[in-house]
Amino acid sequence: MEVQLKIIGGLLVVLALLHAGFPRYFKWSDELQPLSPINRQMMYVHTLFVAFTVLLMGVLCLGFAAELVHTPLGRVVALGLGIFWLLRLLIQFFGYSATLWRGKYFETTVHIVFALLWTYITTVFFLVAMG
């Protein structure tokens, strides 16, 4: 399981770094213009903190995989992370409208890849939590 956690750690670090490109990719300078300054700034700030949280999860998995697997506190942390990623998996299907991806090759591919990624991460964390 330690190897799986290190793989997840690497994936999470990459995912966190990808957040830096969100404003440009999603054209936030244009898309968010009609919003009030507070709502526009909240998008940037919340994205920064999501990226930072994902980065910290990745660093935790890379640097402390053995502790996550072999200590009671590590297993409790893994349970919490498993719940976090399970909720993210559910949001993939129930938080986003299927009209955003259905019938669009690239968007459908991204949807499936991330659904599989969230499933993998969730499963590993729950397996670690169960000992």
Residue, then its C-alpha position, 0 to 999 in steps of 0.5 A: m500500500e505504501v507504493q500506491l500512496k506514493i503514486i497517489g502522492g505524485l498524482l496529487v502534486v501534479l493535480a495541484l500544480l495544474h490548478a495554476g492553469f485554470p484561470r487561463y484555460f477556463k478564460w476566467s478574465d472574461e468569464l468572471q468579469p460580470l461578477s462582483p469583485i468579491n465573487r470574482q476574487m473568491m474564485y481565485v482564492h478558493t482555487l488557490f486553497v483547493a490546490f494547496t490542500v491537494l498539494l499537502m495531501g500529495v506531500l503527505c502521501l509521498g513523505f509519510a506513506a509508511e506512517l499512514v499505513h502502519t500507525p493508528l493515526g495514519r489510518v484515521v488520516a487515511l479514513g478522512l482522506g478517503i471520505f474527502w475523495l469519495l465526496r469528490l467522486l460523488i460530485q463528479f456525477f451529481g455536482y456537475s451537469a452531464t450536459l457539460w461532457r455528454g456527447k463531447y469527446f474530449e470532455t467525456t474522456v476527461h470526465i471518465v479519467f477523473a472519475l477513475l482517478w477519484t475511484y482509485i484514490t478513494t479505494v486506496f485510502f479506504l483500504v489503508a484505513m481498514g488496515 
